[in-house]
């Protein structure tokens, strides 16, 4: 079975940055660590380490950057939140609920992609989303799958009270679908594609219906970035050098995507199929433009409301606006005195402008 992506969101125990943030625990450093986990849009991080591209950019700035794969997605975020890593790949939702909700000031350094069909809802022997009413729905509870379900139900006038959510590990999802009792699942690739291939399976909704809402990001500690801008420059420079390679069908591009496919448990065709349902921002200009978009604050409002409704927006959060989220135009959603998540395109824009 293909390696699964543990994309669950559970409550866990600078340069031109427009961030006036305290960095009492940050300092000028030379050695940095970032972590990542298996997902189509994050496979480049492993390749950056293995290919030497990361080392080349770190050497340029006189620093050392180690990129570490962690097999458990939630554990990777928990370790970042605990200060074991200076950066970590995660979704916008998980960044808000875990590090930001836990008080760790976090900046979106590289907005890498958004899910554009990589997450979906599958019904067994039914062909319409409205048929989900009254069913038990298997998904990783409090994950982006749970969020996708809530957003999908809105489109057909239903809510979670119209069905029963069954918390199911992503590792068990394919086996669960094979049992007679399971009639509906919400999951992500590569599991989604494998289940959809079953003759009785119909994908009735996917993340292409909510474009730009499930966002995959390299998040970094705000204080560390502010005190060590070369850390940000090295990561961004290495990332976009590789993006230029993998977005091409050159020999180097095919070689890189093949290596990433094998590392994720599939082949080149399978990996390319997953990329097709991922809106990758292959250029820093595109990533910066998305980060500056007027839609992003509205997306984060949706996300904050979902997290608050599920009780996972920080311990004792009194409202969806408990955690402040700042944006490129200086606006803040939520508490301006408790800004802990920052969407700042400064380093991506620097790369777009040739400033690295």
Legacy VTK file of the C-alpha trace (Angstrom):
# vtk DataFile Version 3.0
C-alpha trace
ASCII
DATASET POLYDATA
POINTS 356 float
0.000 0.000 0.000
1.223 3.463 -0.740
2.662 5.347 2.139
-0.064 7.343 3.844
-0.010 11.008 4.707
-0.783 11.658 8.370
-2.446 14.975 7.770
-4.419 15.146 11.025
-4.828 18.311 13.041
-4.994 17.611 16.767
-4.616 20.013 19.666
-1.081 19.516 20.902
0.034 19.780 24.523
13.561 39.567 9.658
14.305 41.475 7.039
11.357 43.316 5.425
9.054 41.441 7.694
6.380 43.829 8.906
6.674 42.084 12.217
7.455 43.868 15.411
7.804 40.660 17.341
9.674 39.889 20.526
12.555 37.508 19.939
13.751 37.046 23.482
14.320 33.333 22.843
15.718 33.818 19.347
19.251 34.780 18.469
21.711 34.859 15.615
22.405 31.252 14.687
24.429 29.236 12.195
22.747 25.826 12.422
19.091 25.268 11.544
16.729 22.306 11.221
13.427 22.046 9.395
11.157 19.014 9.133
8.648 17.641 6.664
6.378 14.646 6.129
5.156 12.647 3.138
2.796 14.570 0.862
2.989 15.327 -2.856
3.709 19.033 -2.339
6.355 18.428 0.322
8.408 15.716 -1.389
10.774 18.408 -2.735
12.095 18.975 0.797
13.600 15.495 0.909
15.083 15.926 -2.549
16.615 19.262 -1.571
18.488 17.505 1.228
19.527 14.476 -0.830
20.536 16.372 -3.977
22.810 18.879 -2.256
20.786 21.880 -3.447
20.014 22.861 0.128
23.668 22.604 1.094
24.654 24.813 -1.845
22.315 27.592 -0.731
23.171 27.222 2.943
26.875 27.464 2.092
26.171 30.645 0.136
24.961 32.283 3.347
27.503 30.659 5.656
24.978 28.566 7.549
23.964 24.917 7.873
20.400 23.751 7.208
19.376 20.171 7.926
16.093 18.941 6.419
14.597 16.020 8.359
11.753 13.723 7.333
9.352 12.763 10.128
6.917 9.984 9.307
4.155 11.197 11.627
2.745 14.505 10.372
1.220 15.650 13.665
4.362 14.708 15.546
6.416 16.844 13.165
4.279 19.882 13.992
4.392 19.101 17.692
8.204 18.947 17.569
8.338 22.269 15.722
5.976 23.775 18.282
8.195 22.489 21.090
11.211 24.228 19.526
12.982 21.132 18.222
12.859 22.515 14.670
13.071 26.010 13.227
10.550 25.267 10.486
8.072 22.604 9.451
5.822 21.829 6.488
2.137 22.016 7.436
-1.230 23.224 6.251
-2.600 26.657 7.042
-5.206 25.055 9.266
-2.734 23.039 11.300
-0.435 26.058 11.661
-3.291 28.001 13.213
-4.493 25.243 15.525
-1.193 23.846 16.819
1.791 26.268 16.945
-0.140 29.537 16.639
-2.946 28.301 18.873
-0.287 27.136 21.334
1.376 30.552 21.420
4.314 29.976 19.049
4.641 32.930 16.677
4.868 31.417 13.206
5.448 32.836 9.714
4.494 31.364 6.345
7.894 31.536 4.643
7.048 29.559 1.489
3.468 29.088 0.333
4.086 26.026 -1.776
0.709 24.920 -3.097
-2.933 24.403 -2.403
-4.953 21.233 -2.753
-6.923 21.376 -5.992
-8.439 17.909 -5.957
-5.978 16.061 -3.717
-8.588 15.821 -0.943
-12.021 14.359 -1.630
-15.235 12.679 -0.507
-16.097 9.223 -1.854
-19.467 7.477 -1.585
-20.013 3.772 -2.106
-22.800 2.887 -4.540
-24.055 6.495 -4.533
-23.273 9.269 -7.000
-24.470 12.528 -5.419
-23.085 14.438 -2.451
-26.585 14.915 -1.010
-26.779 11.126 -0.627
-24.329 11.418 2.264
-27.211 12.424 4.538
-27.771 9.837 7.252
-24.536 7.989 6.543
-21.566 7.265 8.765
-18.542 9.050 7.276
-15.051 7.708 7.919
-12.302 10.336 8.100
-9.393 11.541 10.182
-11.261 13.622 12.727
-10.252 17.286 13.146
-8.126 17.097 9.991
-8.326 18.890 6.682
-10.643 16.034 5.671
-13.020 17.122 8.425
-12.778 20.708 7.207
-13.421 19.625 3.600
-16.525 17.729 4.710
-17.882 20.781 6.543
-17.329 23.015 3.521
-18.874 20.424 1.169
-21.975 19.995 3.331
-22.553 23.746 3.141
-22.940 23.446 -0.629
-25.923 21.083 -0.343
-27.639 22.597 2.676
-26.482 19.941 5.111
-24.420 20.037 8.296
-22.544 17.561 10.428
-25.672 16.848 12.483
-27.118 15.204 9.370
-24.535 12.393 9.512
-22.157 10.559 11.844
-18.400 11.103 11.728
-16.318 8.007 12.418
-12.706 8.799 13.340
-10.493 6.574 11.198
-6.718 6.591 10.857
-5.436 7.365 7.403
-3.424 4.144 7.664
-6.696 2.196 7.994
-8.764 4.058 5.404
-8.337 1.731 2.418
-9.015 -1.370 4.500
-12.026 0.315 6.096
-13.543 1.160 2.724
-13.304 -2.500 1.726
-15.676 -3.507 4.540
-19.443 -3.609 3.892
-20.291 -1.256 6.750
-18.238 1.661 5.415
-20.167 3.618 2.792
-18.477 7.020 2.826
-14.918 8.235 3.314
-13.101 11.549 3.189
-9.364 11.344 2.586
-6.411 12.650 0.592
-3.993 11.384 -2.030
-2.570 8.875 -2.568
-5.331 7.116 -0.593
-8.045 9.029 -2.430
-6.949 7.780 -5.849
-6.647 4.195 -4.661
-10.157 4.149 -3.173
-11.661 5.996 -6.137
-10.363 3.231 -8.409
-12.764 0.742 -6.784
-15.736 -0.068 -9.052
-18.354 0.934 -6.468
-16.693 4.270 -5.580
-17.730 7.733 -6.747
-15.902 10.913 -5.803
-18.717 13.377 -5.134
-16.694 16.388 -3.959
-13.057 17.368 -3.795
-10.878 20.284 -2.831
-11.119 21.756 -6.327
-14.516 22.939 -5.077
-12.825 25.103 -2.422
-9.719 26.298 -4.271
-7.085 28.039 -2.201
-8.403 26.900 1.189
-6.244 23.855 2.002
-2.831 25.478 1.705
0.504 23.694 2.126
3.251 25.839 3.589
6.765 25.795 5.008
6.168 27.543 8.307
9.065 28.915 10.351
9.518 30.415 13.778
8.955 34.173 13.441
11.588 35.185 15.959
14.211 32.903 14.448
13.490 34.295 10.975
13.619 37.906 12.150
17.000 37.360 13.796
18.368 35.196 10.979
17.150 36.413 7.596
19.839 34.355 5.852
17.978 31.255 7.062
14.919 32.424 5.134
16.960 33.359 2.075
18.662 29.967 1.915
15.423 28.002 2.220
13.622 30.138 -0.345
16.533 30.118 -2.779
16.903 26.353 -2.637
13.154 25.759 -2.959
12.678 27.849 -6.083
15.801 26.489 -7.753
14.223 23.038 -7.446
10.766 24.278 -8.478
12.248 25.444 -11.786
13.643 21.954 -12.320
10.649 19.810 -11.380
8.177 21.947 -13.326
10.003 21.042 -16.545
10.082 17.853 -18.587
13.830 18.107 -18.938
15.932 15.097 -18.030
16.715 16.758 -14.707
13.025 17.418 -14.046
12.021 13.837 -14.800
14.882 12.526 -12.671
13.860 14.700 -9.713
10.145 13.827 -9.941
10.987 10.129 -10.295
13.078 10.257 -7.124
10.286 12.035 -5.261
7.733 9.535 -6.581
9.781 6.606 -5.311
10.288 8.276 -1.931
6.518 8.689 -1.586
5.757 5.088 -2.539
4.525 5.538 -6.099
5.923 5.827 -9.612
6.433 8.833 -11.888
2.975 8.513 -13.462
1.362 8.292 -10.034
3.285 11.262 -8.709
2.525 13.355 -11.790
-1.165 12.476 -11.378
-1.035 13.806 -7.810
0.722 16.955 -8.988
-2.137 17.457 -11.450
-4.556 17.842 -8.525
-2.183 20.150 -6.677
-1.941 23.837 -7.535
1.811 24.178 -7.181
3.292 27.662 -7.068
6.367 26.877 -9.115
7.529 30.502 -9.233
8.067 32.859 -6.309
6.048 35.532 -8.097
2.984 33.280 -8.189
3.429 32.325 -4.542
3.800 35.957 -3.475
0.760 36.972 -5.503
-1.375 34.281 -3.853
-0.123 35.319 -0.412
-1.155 38.913 -1.144
-4.607 37.933 -2.416
-7.762 39.423 -0.946
-9.205 35.909 -0.625
-6.638 34.664 1.890
-8.055 36.559 4.918
-11.515 35.171 4.143
-10.072 31.662 3.926
-8.397 32.014 7.311
-11.671 33.279 8.775
-13.382 30.077 7.556
-10.565 28.017 9.041
-10.607 29.818 12.407
-14.370 29.398 12.686
-14.082 25.673 11.941
-11.308 25.198 14.504
-13.218 27.149 17.144
-16.385 25.159 16.466
-14.400 21.947 17.017
-12.739 23.268 20.168
-9.181 23.156 18.826
-8.281 26.829 18.390
-6.020 27.104 21.404
-6.860 26.160 24.965
-9.742 28.211 26.349
-10.234 30.214 23.132
-13.265 32.468 23.731
-14.010 33.085 20.039
-12.762 32.331 16.515
-10.774 35.565 16.745
-8.678 34.353 19.674
-5.486 34.087 17.586
-4.506 37.012 15.395
-3.517 36.253 11.804
-1.699 38.992 9.877
-1.570 39.446 6.115
0.571 41.128 3.490
-1.424 44.361 3.494
-0.963 44.764 7.252
-4.520 43.725 8.085
-5.206 41.317 10.920
-7.983 38.806 11.366
-8.587 38.166 15.040
-6.878 39.629 18.073
-4.330 42.271 17.050
-2.692 41.847 20.459
-2.243 38.117 19.956
-0.896 37.785 16.415
0.732 34.375 16.186
0.381 33.477 12.497
1.794 35.679 9.742
1.379 35.462 5.976
4.258 37.608 4.776
5.431 37.337 1.150
8.697 39.241 1.767
11.126 36.405 1.067
9.112 34.990 -1.815
8.978 38.474 -3.327
12.718 38.844 -2.819
13.241 35.659 -4.826
10.877 36.914 -7.542
12.839 40.161 -7.736
16.178 38.365 -8.033
17.253 39.622 -4.637
18.757 36.399 -3.336
LINES 2 358
13 0 1 2 3 4 5 6 7 8 9 10 11 12
343 13 14 15 16 17 18 19 20 21 22 23 24 25 26 27 28 29 30 31 32 33 34 35 36 37 38 39 40 41 42 43 44 45 46 47 48 49 50 51 52 53 54 55 56 57 58 59 60 61 62 63 64 65 66 67 68 69 70 71 72 73 74 75 76 77 78 79 80 81 82 83 84 85 86 87 88 89 90 91 92 93 94 95 96 97 98 99 100 101 102 103 104 105 106 107 108 109 110 111 112 113 114 115 116 117 118 119 120 121 122 123 124 125 126 127 128 129 130 131 132 133 134 135 136 137 138 139 140 141 142 143 144 145 146 147 148 149 150 151 152 153 154 155 156 157 158 159 160 161 162 163 164 165 166 167 168 169 170 171 172 173 174 175 176 177 178 179 180 181 182 183 184 185 186 187 188 189 190 191 192 193 194 195 196 197 198 199 200 201 202 203 204 205 206 207 208 209 210 211 212 213 214 215 216 217 218 219 220 221 222 223 224 225 226 227 228 229 230 231 232 233 234 235 236 237 238 239 240 241 242 243 244 245 246 247 248 249 250 251 252 253 254 255 256 257 258 259 260 261 262 263 264 265 266 267 268 269 270 271 272 273 274 275 276 277 278 279 280 281 282 283 284 285 286 287 288 289 290 291 292 293 294 295 296 297 298 299 300 301 302 303 304 305 306 307 308 309 310 311 312 313 314 315 316 317 318 319 320 321 322 323 324 325 326 327 328 329 330 331 332 333 334 335 336 337 338 339 340 341 342 343 344 345 346 347 348 349 350 351 352 353 354 355
